[in-house]
Amino acid sequence: MFATFQITSLDSTLAFNTLATITENEVTFLDQEGDMNVIILNQDHIQYFKNGSVDMFYHFDLDQMTEGTYTISNNTFEFQIVTNEMYYDETMISISYDLYQENDLVNQTTLLITFEAKEEI
């Protein structure tokens, strides 16, 4: 499955196309740096893992503040996550969220992944 990944935050936008493997509740893809990304879709929450040059774990839940970690060069940053919007179906995943550290807003982010089946030539 072809996927378009776009993440927009307060100070940057990143977009790239990739191939994704989609199972019943899991999406797996490599990003532009070759890092493995896994998104686990549950009825009431979404978990996002990234492993490679950066290790990341974010947990999204509309009903409660959750926690996340971001590790780069042996430095781990811990965040509180407030999920503002969260939607997924067979064509897309869309999540808007705020990241906090020690009650200070550090970023507002929108993550959008769209999927499209294309026949290979």
N, C-alpha and C positions, 0 to 999 in steps of 0.2 A: 504494500500500500504506500502510495506517495503521501508525504506529509509536509506541510508548511508550518514552521515554528516561528512565532514572533513573540518577543517579550519587550514590553515598553515600561520604563521606569521614569522617575523624575528627571534623570540626567542622561538617559541613553535609550537607544532602541537597537535590538538585535533581531535579525531575521535570516532564516536559511531554509533550504529545502533538503529533505532527507527521505530515506526509506524507513518505514515503521512496520513493526510486527505487532499485530493486534490480536489478542485473545479475548475471551469472555469479559475479563475485567482488568486487563493489563496492556499497556502500550510500551513498547521498547524501541529505542532508536539511538543512533549515534549522532552527536552534535557535530558542528563544524570543526571542532578540535579532536574529534575521534573519541570523545568520552561517552561512556554508556549512560543512557538516561532511561529510567523506568518510572512509569506513572501507574499507580494502582487505583482503580476506580471502585469505590464502594458506594452503597446507596446514599449514605449521609456524610461521607467524607472522601477526600482524595489525598493520597500520599505520593510525594515526588522525590525520587532518589537520583542522584548523579554521582558517578564514580569515575575518577581519572585524575586529570591535572587539578581538579577541584572536587572535593567530596561534599555533597550536600544532601540534607534530608529536610523537607518541608512537609508539614501536615496541615491540610486545609479542612475547616469545618465551619459551616455557617452559624452553628449554634453556640460555639465557645471559642475563646482565645486558645490557640495551640502554640506549640514550640517548634523551632527549627534550628538546624545547625549548618554552618558553612565553614569548611576547613580548606585552607590553602597554605602551602609551605609550613606545615605543622602548627599553624595558628588557627584556632577554632573560635568562631564567632557564634554566639547564641542569640536567637531572636524570639520574640513573641510575635505571633501572626494573628492578625484580625482579617478574616475572610469576608469581603464585602459582597461578592457575587461569585457563584460557582454553578456551572452548567456543563453537561456533557451529553452527547448522543453519538450515533455511529458516524457522524460527519465532522465533529469538532469537540474540543475541550476548551472552555473559557473560564478563567479564574482571575478575579481582581482582589488584591489583598494589600494590606499595610504591614510593614515590618517595623517593629519597635525593639529598642535596646534600653533597658532600665527606664521604661516609660517614656522614652523620647522617640518620636517618629523619625525613622532613618530612611524610609523609602516607601513609595506607593507604586505598585506594579500591576500590570495587566499581562497575563499569559494567554496566548491564543494559539492553538494547534488545530489546523484543519486537515482533513483526510480526503484523498481522492483516489479512487481505483482507476488505474490506467493500464491498458493492455500493452504488453511489450511487443515490439516489432521484430 
